[in-house]
Amino acid sequence: MNKMIKAVYSFLLYFALLFIISEAESNRLRPLALHSFNLSLIQSVGSCSYQVIISTSCSSPKYNRDQISLAFGDGYGNQIYAPRLDDPSTNTFEQCSSDTFQITGPCAYQICYVYLYRTGVDGWKPETVKIYSYISYPVTFDYDIFIPGDIWYGFNLCHSASSAHDRRIQGWFVLIFISVVVVVVIL
């Protein structure tokens, strides 16, 4: 009987670990559409400089004539807006390339959200958006997805720690942990 309980324990532990690993891999943050983005939050308090490096995927169209805008900010309402980053005469946002922009705007603390806006017919697939500032840590947002047209699309990590998905994973982890403890006590 003891061997059978150990076998069941090993079986449960194996599948619990598989579940945790698969959830962790599928939990990669993905950009989302933001249907009501308020650009009126832009403040003119202070003046800070930001370096933004946008890498375009090799899966993106070879050339891009679309209009690309960017907005990013912190959790305190400080928002930076760059209305037109594209410039077809300088070949911005070409396939397999990185473009660097110097953007001046209100001073923000730790950058925790970024949104891109694309208008045009070419389509565009950014790989990453990296933002550097003198007053906050560098931050990288992984897109690796085609940006839909005529809608703000991106990430808001300002309050991600309280998301329902994170709590659901923690709940599963607790349930699995309790199950393992019960099996060990029975042994």
C-alpha positions as CSV (number, residue, x, y, z in Angstrom):
1,M,0.0,0.0,0.0
2,N,2.9,2.4,0.8
3,K,4.3,2.0,-2.7
4,M,1.0,2.8,-4.2
5,I,0.7,6.1,-2.2
6,K,4.3,7.0,-3.2
7,A,3.4,6.4,-6.9
8,V,0.2,8.6,-6.5
9,Y,2.3,11.2,-4.8
10,S,5.0,11.2,-7.6
11,F,2.2,11.3,-10.2
12,L,0.5,14.3,-8.6
13,L,3.8,16.1,-8.1
14,Y,4.8,15.5,-11.7
15,F,1.6,16.9,-13.1
16,A,1.6,19.8,-10.6
17,L,5.0,20.9,-11.8
18,L,4.0,20.5,-15.4
19,F,0.9,22.7,-14.8
20,I,3.0,25.4,-13.0
21,I,5.6,25.4,-15.8
22,S,3.0,25.6,-18.6
23,E,1.1,28.4,-16.8
24,A,4.3,30.4,-16.3
25,E,5.2,30.1,-20.0
26,S,1.6,31.0,-21.1
27,N,1.6,34.0,-18.7
28,R,3.8,36.1,-20.9
29,L,2.5,39.7,-20.9
30,R,0.8,40.6,-24.2
31,P,-0.1,44.1,-25.4
32,L,-3.7,45.0,-25.3
33,A,-5.9,47.5,-27.1
34,L,-6.9,50.6,-25.2
35,H,-10.2,51.9,-26.6
36,S,-10.4,55.1,-24.5
37,F,-6.9,56.6,-24.2
38,N,-7.0,60.1,-22.8
39,L,-4.2,62.3,-24.2
40,S,-5.4,65.3,-22.2
41,L,-3.5,64.0,-19.2
42,I,-0.3,65.4,-20.7
43,Q,1.2,67.8,-18.2
44,S,3.8,70.4,-18.8
45,V,5.4,70.1,-15.4
46,G,9.2,70.0,-15.7
47,S,11.1,69.0,-18.8
48,C,12.9,65.7,-19.0
49,S,14.7,63.9,-21.8
50,Y,13.9,60.3,-22.8
51,Q,15.7,57.9,-25.1
52,V,13.3,55.5,-26.8
53,I,14.6,52.6,-28.9
54,I,12.1,50.8,-31.0
55,S,13.1,47.6,-32.7
56,T,11.1,46.4,-35.6
57,S,10.6,42.6,-36.1
58,C,12.1,40.8,-39.1
59,S,8.5,39.6,-39.7
60,S,7.3,43.1,-40.3
61,P,6.9,44.4,-43.9
62,K,10.2,45.5,-45.5
63,Y,9.3,49.2,-45.6
64,N,6.8,51.2,-43.6
65,R,4.9,54.3,-44.6
66,D,2.5,54.1,-41.7
67,Q,2.2,57.0,-39.2
68,I,3.4,55.8,-35.7
69,S,2.7,57.7,-32.5
70,L,3.9,56.8,-29.0
71,A,2.6,57.6,-25.5
72,F,4.1,56.4,-22.2
73,G,4.2,57.4,-18.6
74,D,4.2,56.5,-14.9
75,G,1.6,55.6,-12.3
76,Y,1.3,59.2,-11.1
77,G,-0.3,60.7,-14.2
78,N,2.8,61.9,-15.8
79,Q,2.4,61.2,-19.5
80,I,4.7,61.8,-22.5
81,Y,3.3,61.9,-26.0
82,A,5.2,61.8,-29.3
83,P,2.6,62.3,-32.1
84,R,4.7,61.3,-35.1
85,L,7.8,59.1,-34.9
86,D,7.7,57.9,-38.5
87,D,9.7,59.5,-41.2
88,P,9.6,57.7,-44.6
89,S,12.6,59.8,-45.8
90,T,14.8,58.3,-43.1
91,N,13.5,54.7,-43.5
92,T,12.2,54.5,-39.9
93,F,10.6,51.2,-38.8
94,E,12.1,49.1,-41.6
95,Q,12.2,45.3,-41.2
96,C,14.9,44.0,-38.8
97,S,16.0,47.5,-37.6
98,S,16.1,49.6,-34.5
99,D,15.3,53.3,-34.4
100,T,16.4,55.6,-31.6
101,F,14.4,58.7,-30.7
102,Q,15.2,61.6,-28.3
103,I,11.9,62.7,-26.7
104,T,11.4,65.6,-24.4
105,G,8.4,65.8,-22.1
106,P,7.1,66.1,-18.6
107,C,9.2,64.4,-15.9
108,A,7.9,61.0,-15.0
109,Y,8.9,58.6,-12.3
110,Q,9.2,54.9,-13.1
111,I,7.7,54.3,-16.6
112,C,5.1,51.6,-16.3
113,Y,3.0,51.9,-19.4
114,V,3.5,52.4,-23.1
115,Y,1.1,52.6,-26.0
116,L,1.7,52.7,-29.8
117,Y,-0.8,54.1,-32.4
118,R,-0.5,53.1,-36.0
119,T,-2.4,54.7,-39.0
120,G,-1.8,53.4,-42.5
121,V,-2.0,50.4,-44.8
122,D,1.4,48.8,-44.6
123,G,1.2,47.2,-41.2
124,W,3.9,47.1,-38.6
125,K,5.3,44.6,-36.1
126,P,7.5,46.1,-33.4
127,E,9.7,43.7,-31.5
128,T,10.5,45.8,-28.4
129,V,10.2,49.3,-27.1
130,K,12.9,50.4,-24.7
131,I,12.7,53.6,-22.7
132,Y,15.6,55.2,-20.9
133,S,15.5,58.2,-18.5
134,Y,17.8,59.9,-16.0
135,I,15.2,59.7,-13.2
136,S,13.8,56.1,-13.7
137,Y,15.1,52.7,-14.4
138,P,15.3,51.6,-18.0
139,V,12.2,49.6,-19.1
140,T,11.6,47.2,-22.0
141,F,8.2,46.3,-23.4
142,D,8.1,43.2,-25.6
143,Y,5.5,43.5,-28.4
144,D,6.4,41.0,-31.1
145,I,2.9,41.3,-32.6
146,F,1.4,43.3,-35.4
147,I,-0.1,46.6,-34.2
148,P,-3.7,47.0,-35.2
149,G,-4.6,50.2,-37.0
150,D,-6.3,53.3,-35.5
151,I,-6.2,52.2,-31.9
152,W,-3.8,52.7,-29.0
153,Y,-2.1,49.3,-28.4
154,G,0.3,48.4,-25.6
155,F,1.0,47.7,-22.0
156,N,-0.1,49.1,-18.6
157,L,2.0,47.5,-15.9
158,C,1.3,50.2,-13.3
159,H,-1.1,48.0,-11.4
160,S,-0.3,44.5,-12.8
161,A,0.5,43.0,-9.4
162,S,-3.2,43.0,-8.5
163,S,-4.5,41.4,-11.6
164,A,-7.0,38.6,-11.3
165,H,-4.9,36.3,-13.5
166,D,-1.9,36.6,-11.1
167,R,-4.2,35.8,-8.1
168,R,-5.6,32.7,-10.0
169,I,-2.1,31.3,-10.5
170,Q,-1.2,31.9,-6.9
171,G,-4.5,30.1,-5.9
172,W,-3.5,27.1,-8.0
173,F,-0.1,27.1,-6.5
174,V,-1.5,27.1,-3.0
175,L,-3.9,24.3,-3.8
176,I,-1.1,22.2,-5.3
177,F,1.1,22.9,-2.3
178,I,-1.6,21.9,0.1
179,S,-2.2,18.7,-1.8
180,V,1.4,17.7,-1.8
181,V,1.6,18.4,2.0
182,V,-1.5,16.2,2.6
183,V,0.1,13.3,0.6
184,V,3.4,13.7,2.4
185,V,1.6,13.6,5.8
186,I,-0.3,10.4,4.7
187,L,3.0,8.7,3.9
